[in-house]
Amino acid sequence: MLRRIEIRMRSPLLNVLVATGAQRLPLLRRLPLARLVLLAEVVMLAKAHYERLSPAERRRLVLLVRDARGRPANLSARDRGELERLIAKVEPSAFLRAAVARFSGAPSRHA
């Protein structure tokens, strides 16, 4: 049985992200290029999930996270509920499954 080999061209955005990041962060210059490419792919995958929110929802998510300062107790109960709703809409479990499937090479059990 023949296996289909999928070849995908890297996005020009990926090249720009890697180059810009290497210029701005000296730590990135010390990382091997393969790790930078993997990091950029994770960022692009996260961006795709983040873009499931409308622009207004994205702004609100950023404000809530900033106001929480890493502690959900810094938010009112209403704001915590809104934050939970926005995070659920981004589907973090689907992001994690996609990232694992992308980098492990193992087929995903969840289609």
C-alpha positions as CSV (number, residue, x, y, z in Angstrom):
1,M,0.0,0.0,0.0
2,L,1.4,3.4,-1.0
3,R,1.4,6.1,1.7
4,R,0.7,9.6,0.6
5,I,3.4,12.0,1.6
6,E,2.2,15.5,2.3
7,I,4.5,18.3,1.6
8,R,3.6,21.8,2.9
9,M,5.5,24.9,2.1
10,R,6.5,27.0,5.1
11,S,4.6,30.2,5.4
12,P,6.5,33.4,4.7
13,L,5.1,34.6,8.0
14,L,7.0,31.9,9.7
15,N,10.3,33.2,8.2
16,V,9.4,36.7,9.2
17,L,8.6,35.6,12.8
18,V,11.8,33.8,13.2
19,A,14.0,36.6,11.7
20,T,12.3,39.3,13.7
21,G,12.4,37.3,16.9
22,A,16.1,36.6,16.5
23,Q,16.8,40.3,16.1
24,R,14.8,41.4,19.1
25,L,15.7,38.6,21.6
26,P,19.4,37.7,22.0
27,L,18.3,34.4,23.6
28,L,16.8,33.3,20.3
29,R,20.2,33.7,18.6
30,R,21.5,30.9,20.8
31,L,18.7,28.5,20.0
32,P,19.2,26.1,17.1
33,L,17.1,27.0,14.0
34,A,15.1,23.8,14.2
35,R,13.8,24.8,17.7
36,L,13.0,28.3,16.5
37,V,11.0,26.9,13.6
38,L,9.1,24.6,16.0
39,L,8.4,27.6,18.4
40,A,7.2,29.6,15.5
41,E,4.8,26.8,14.4
42,V,3.4,26.6,17.9
43,V,2.9,30.4,17.8
44,M,1.1,30.2,14.5
45,L,-1.1,27.4,15.8
46,A,-2.0,29.4,18.9
47,K,-2.7,32.4,16.7
48,A,-5.2,30.3,14.7
49,H,-7.0,29.4,17.9
50,Y,-6.9,32.9,19.2
51,E,-8.5,34.2,16.0
52,R,-11.6,32.2,16.8
53,L,-12.5,35.2,18.9
54,S,-14.0,38.3,17.4
55,P,-11.7,41.4,17.7
56,A,-13.9,42.7,20.5
57,E,-13.6,39.4,22.4
58,R,-9.8,39.4,21.9
59,R,-9.5,42.9,23.4
60,R,-11.7,41.8,26.3
61,L,-9.6,38.7,26.9
62,V,-6.4,40.7,26.9
63,L,-7.9,43.2,29.4
64,L,-9.2,40.4,31.7
65,V,-5.8,38.6,31.7
66,R,-4.0,41.9,32.4
67,D,-6.4,42.8,35.2
68,A,-6.0,39.3,36.8
69,R,-2.2,39.7,36.9
70,G,-1.9,35.9,37.1
71,R,-4.4,35.5,39.9
72,P,-8.1,34.8,39.0
73,A,-9.0,36.1,42.5
74,N,-8.2,39.6,41.3
75,L,-11.2,39.4,39.1
76,S,-14.9,39.6,40.1
77,A,-17.0,36.5,39.8
78,R,-18.6,38.0,36.7
79,D,-15.3,38.7,35.1
80,R,-14.0,35.2,35.9
81,G,-17.1,33.7,34.3
82,E,-16.5,35.9,31.2
83,L,-12.8,34.9,31.1
84,E,-13.8,31.2,31.3
85,R,-16.2,31.6,28.5
86,L,-13.7,33.4,26.3
87,I,-11.0,30.7,27.0
88,A,-13.5,27.9,26.2
89,K,-14.2,29.5,22.9
90,V,-10.5,29.4,22.0
91,E,-10.7,25.6,22.6
92,P,-7.4,25.0,24.5
93,S,-7.9,21.3,24.5
94,A,-8.2,21.3,20.7
95,F,-5.0,23.5,20.5
96,L,-3.2,21.0,22.7
97,R,-4.3,18.0,20.6
98,A,-3.3,19.8,17.4
99,A,0.1,20.7,18.9
100,V,0.8,17.1,20.1
101,A,-0.4,15.6,16.8
102,R,1.8,18.1,14.8
103,F,5.0,17.4,16.7
104,S,4.7,13.9,17.9
105,G,4.2,12.3,14.5
106,A,1.6,10.0,16.0
107,P,-1.9,10.1,14.5
108,S,-4.6,11.8,16.6
109,R,-7.4,9.8,18.1
110,H,-9.7,12.8,17.9
111,A,-10.5,13.9,14.4
